[in-house]
Amino acid sequence: MPKAICLLLLLLVPLSVQAVDLHSDWDQLLKKHVHQGEVNYTALKEDEKKLDVYLSRLDATNPGVLSRNDQLAYYINAYNAYTVKLILRNFISGRPVESIKDIGGLFSSPWSISFVHIGGLKMSLDDVEHEILRPRFNEPRIHFAINCAAKSCPPLISEAYTGAEVEKQLQRNTVSFLNDPKANYVAGNTLYVSKIFKWFGVDFGNDIGGFVKKYAAPEMLGAINGAGSDLQVRFLKYDWSLNGF
């Protein structure tokens, strides 16, 4: 088939379909190695070449041609995949580090390392989160989708994000995390929440109680409403232990 015809056929394929195909390898890796938020990094290490192929595909893709939802899925997947890559490239004696915070130097954090290559640009995980995801999409629920490889972080789900499903995925993640009593709960007149709300309060309109109420299950919602104006907010200790083995 002539190249011109092949190119025309490619252009006729909806971008959303191309975007789904873009994340297929990542989706397979997640389904194989992530179970209920726990990551089998040791087994994933054996599939690192497949992860590298996916990361190369992200780098070769221009996210600017994608729809808004496909871009959102693209950057969430990129953040999560490169976080996994960061753990894999820092194995010690064949084992993953005990915490992502063990990575980096005295004057640098793991999130400031410039090793992320996406869309032809080199950046850090901090760049993806604070320069792209947060300001560009103005979507607080991303904090329940991007994963920091720690036990207290909202779980890494066992599927890739896609433009077609990202709204449902964000909604499901947010409801699940906010109603997980290990991560957020009410005791008396006090709402105990993840430190994510402390670090990114502005993203939640500086109204933690109001945001939680939008997604709270009946029992939690009743407890929050019962506290009324006496509701206090406290932040739980963050467990930076690795979210896997």
Secondary structure, 3 states (H helix, E strand, C coil): CCHHHHHHHHHHCCHHHHHHHHCHHHHHHHHHHEECCEECHHHHHHCHHHHHHHHHHHHHCCHHHCCHHHHHHHHHHHHHHHHHHHHHCCCECCECCCEHHHCCCCCCCHHHCCCEEECCEEECHHHHHHHHHHHHHCCHHHHHCCCCCECCCCCCCCCCCCCCCHHHHHHHHHHHHHCCCCCCEEECCEEEECCHHHHCHHHHCCCHHHHHHHHCCHHHHHHHHHHHHHCEEEECCCCCEECEC
